[in-house]
Amino acid sequence: MRRSRTEVGRWRMVRQAQRRKSRWLEAQSRRNMRIHAIRKCLVNHQRVSLMFAIHDR
């Protein structure tokens, strides 16, 4: 079954929009993972420094 040009164009646009959205979501989750990793690192650093501060006294 042959599709009209406008229909094909609409399909392409929809597919492109979906692809863009999924890429954006992937990038967001990557950014969030990096933020979480940095926070976890900072928390661990604080915990270790506290442990040593208590240990030294």
C-alpha positions in Angstrom: 0.0 0.0 0.0 1.4 3.3 -1.1 1.5 6.2 1.3 1.0 9.8 0.3 4.0 12.2 0.6 2.4 14.2 3.5 1.8 10.9 5.4 5.4 9.8 4.9 6.6 13.2 6.0 4.5 13.0 9.1 5.8 9.6 10.0 9.4 10.8 9.5 8.8 13.8 11.8 7.2 11.6 14.5 10.1 9.2 14.3 12.6 12.0 14.5 10.9 13.5 17.5 10.8 10.2 19.3 14.5 9.6 18.6 15.3 13.1 19.9 13.3 12.6 23.0 14.9 9.3 23.8 18.4 10.7 23.3 17.6 13.6 25.5 16.3 11.3 28.2 19.4 9.2 27.9 21.6 12.2 28.3 19.6 13.4 31.3 20.0 10.1 33.1 23.7 10.2 32.4 23.9 13.6 33.9 21.9 12.5 36.9 24.2 9.5 37.4 27.2 11.8 37.3 25.6 14.1 39.9 24.8 11.1 42.1 28.3 9.8 41.8 29.8 13.1 42.8 27.5 13.4 45.7 28.2 9.9 46.9 31.9 10.7 46.7 31.5 13.8 48.7 29.4 12.0 51.4 32.0 9.2 51.6 34.8 11.8 51.9 33.0 13.6 54.7 32.3 10.3 56.5 35.9 9.2 56.3 37.2 12.6 57.4 34.8 12.5 60.4 36.0 9.1 61.3 39.6 10.2 61.3 38.7 13.4 63.3 37.1 11.2 66.0 39.9 8.7 65.8 42.6 11.3 66.3 41.2 12.6 69.6 
